[in-house]
Amino acid sequence: MFTRIQRAPLHSLQLPSEFEDLTGVIQSDLKVIVSILTERASDRLLLSGRQAQQLRRALWNGLTETITKSLEPLSVERR
């Protein structure tokens, strides 16, 4: 019997309604950025597949969280 490793879910980008139309574009850009950074780290640090996946997940979640929190005060509802 093996134990299943719990993975943190990927955060979604939650932009204020004023920026909603940019969600798809920003998500596409983030995918490219995360892929490039993960690939470079994997090559230079010789990461295992699991380590690369963890890095990819951490980068994605960190970047989406930062963007979401940074734009939150710019919402009309928060003013």
C-alpha positions as a Python dict, from the first residue, in 0.01 Angstrom:
ca = {
    (1, 'M'): (0, 0, 0),
    (2, 'F'): (136, 341, -91),
    (3, 'T'): (54, 681, 46),
    (4, 'R'): (-64, 951, -183),
    (5, 'I'): (119, 1281, -164),
    (6, 'Q'): (-112, 1578, -118),
    (7, 'R'): (-41, 1854, -366),
    (8, 'A'): (-135, 2212, -307),
    (9, 'P'): (-394, 2321, -561),
    (10, 'L'): (-294, 2578, -818),
    (11, 'H'): (-423, 2923, -730),
    (12, 'S'): (-634, 3098, -986),
    (13, 'L'): (-579, 3456, -1083),
    (14, 'Q'): (-851, 3671, -924),
    (15, 'L'): (-843, 4018, -1074),
    (16, 'P'): (-1078, 4305, -990),
    (17, 'S'): (-1354, 4357, -1244),
    (18, 'E'): (-1164, 4656, -1388),
    (19, 'F'): (-888, 4417, -1499),
    (20, 'E'): (-1100, 4108, -1577),
    (21, 'D'): (-1045, 4136, -1952),
    (22, 'L'): (-669, 4092, -1892),
    (23, 'T'): (-699, 3764, -1703),
    (24, 'G'): (-640, 3540, -2006),
    (25, 'V'): (-344, 3742, -2130),
    (26, 'I'): (-181, 3755, -1787),
    (27, 'Q'): (-236, 3381, -1731),
    (28, 'S'): (-72, 3305, -2066),
    (29, 'D'): (225, 3524, -1980),
    (30, 'L'): (256, 3362, -1637),
    (31, 'K'): (258, 3017, -1794),
    (32, 'V'): (550, 3118, -2016),
    (33, 'I'): (739, 3281, -1728),
    (34, 'V'): (690, 2983, -1497),
    (35, 'S'): (789, 2738, -1772),
    (36, 'I'): (1107, 2928, -1858),
    (37, 'L'): (1213, 2968, -1496),
    (38, 'T'): (1142, 2604, -1417),
    (39, 'E'): (1326, 2482, -1725),
    (40, 'R'): (1630, 2697, -1647),
    (41, 'A'): (1635, 2584, -1283),
    (42, 'S'): (1597, 2220, -1386),
    (43, 'D'): (1888, 2245, -1628),
    (44, 'R'): (2122, 2433, -1397),
    (45, 'L'): (2034, 2264, -1070),
    (46, 'L'): (1964, 1918, -1214),
    (47, 'L'): (1623, 1900, -1049),
    (48, 'S'): (1432, 1576, -1046),
    (49, 'G'): (1090, 1565, -1209),
    (50, 'R'): (922, 1596, -872),
    (51, 'Q'): (1138, 1893, -772),
    (52, 'A'): (1067, 2067, -1102),
    (53, 'Q'): (695, 2012, -1056),
    (54, 'Q'): (709, 2148, -701),
    (55, 'L'): (901, 2453, -822),
    (56, 'R'): (653, 2509, -1105),
    (57, 'R'): (362, 2489, -860),
    (58, 'A'): (532, 2721, -607),
    (59, 'L'): (616, 2978, -875),
    (60, 'W'): (265, 2974, -1018),
    (61, 'N'): (97, 3007, -680),
    (62, 'G'): (337, 3279, -565),
    (63, 'L'): (301, 3487, -879),
    (64, 'T'): (-77, 3462, -900),
    (65, 'E'): (-111, 3545, -531),
    (66, 'T'): (118, 3847, -564),
    (67, 'I'): (-67, 3983, -867),
    (68, 'T'): (-406, 3927, -708),
    (69, 'K'): (-307, 4099, -383),
    (70, 'S'): (-134, 4387, -563),
    (71, 'L'): (-435, 4469, -779),
    (72, 'E'): (-696, 4419, -506),
    (73, 'P'): (-664, 4777, -370),
    (74, 'L'): (-718, 4915, -721),
    (75, 'S'): (-1074, 4786, -734),
    (76, 'V'): (-1350, 5047, -734),
    (77, 'E'): (-1522, 4847, -462),
    (78, 'R'): (-1223, 4894, -229),
    (79, 'R'): (-1203, 5274, -273),
}
